[in-house]
Amino acid sequence: MTTRWFWTGSGSRCLASIDYMPATQMLDLQFRSGKTYRYTGVPPGAARRLIRGHSKGRAFHHNIYQRYPYVRL
């Protein structure tokens, strides 16, 4: 069974959706601009902090941005 963590964002000015796959440590982020990025090697703790963060933009910058490799999808 594959577990995924989802979040779709009402209230976030930065992110439209978060899709995290703990088994592969892949994090897909769709921004309000419509651009989607896949981050790899993201541990569950960092993804959890992003999903649970009050400010998704701030949590993204503190826990994900410039810490993990990514590609634009």
C-alpha positions in Angstrom: 0.0 0.0 0.0 1.3 3.4 -1.0 0.7 6.2 1.4 0.5 9.8 0.1 -0.1 13.0 2.0 -2.2 15.6 0.3 -3.0 19.2 1.1 -5.0 21.6 -1.1 -4.9 25.1 -0.2 -7.5 27.5 0.6 -6.0 30.3 2.5 -2.4 30.0 1.2 -1.2 32.9 -1.0 1.8 30.8 -2.1 0.8 27.2 -2.6 -2.2 25.6 -4.4 -1.4 22.0 -3.5 1.0 19.7 -1.8 1.4 16.0 -2.7 4.0 14.0 -0.7 5.0 10.4 -1.1 6.9 9.2 2.0 8.1 5.9 0.5 10.0 7.7 -2.3 10.5 11.0 -0.4 9.1 13.0 -3.4 7.3 16.2 -2.8 5.2 17.8 -5.6 4.3 21.4 -5.0 1.8 23.4 -7.2 2.1 27.1 -6.7 -0.7 29.6 -7.2 1.2 30.7 -10.4 0.3 27.3 -11.9 3.9 26.1 -11.9 4.5 22.6 -10.4 7.8 21.4 -9.0 9.0 18.0 -7.7 11.5 18.0 -4.9 13.4 14.8 -4.1 15.0 13.4 -1.0 12.6 15.3 1.3 12.3 13.5 4.6 8.9 13.0 6.2 9.7 15.5 9.0 10.3 18.4 6.5 7.1 17.5 4.5 5.1 17.3 7.8 6.3 20.8 8.9 5.3 22.2 5.5 1.8 20.6 5.6 1.2 21.6 9.2 2.7 25.0 9.0 0.4 28.0 9.5 2.1 29.9 6.7 2.8 27.6 3.8 5.1 30.1 2.2 7.2 30.6 5.3 7.3 26.8 6.0 8.4 26.2 2.3 11.2 28.7 2.6 12.4 27.4 6.0 12.1 23.7 5.3 12.3 23.0 1.5 13.5 25.9 -0.6 17.2 25.5 -1.5 17.6 22.4 0.6 16.5 19.7 -1.8 17.0 19.1 -5.5 14.0 19.8 -7.7 12.7 19.8 -11.3 9.9 21.7 -12.9 7.1 19.4 -14.1 
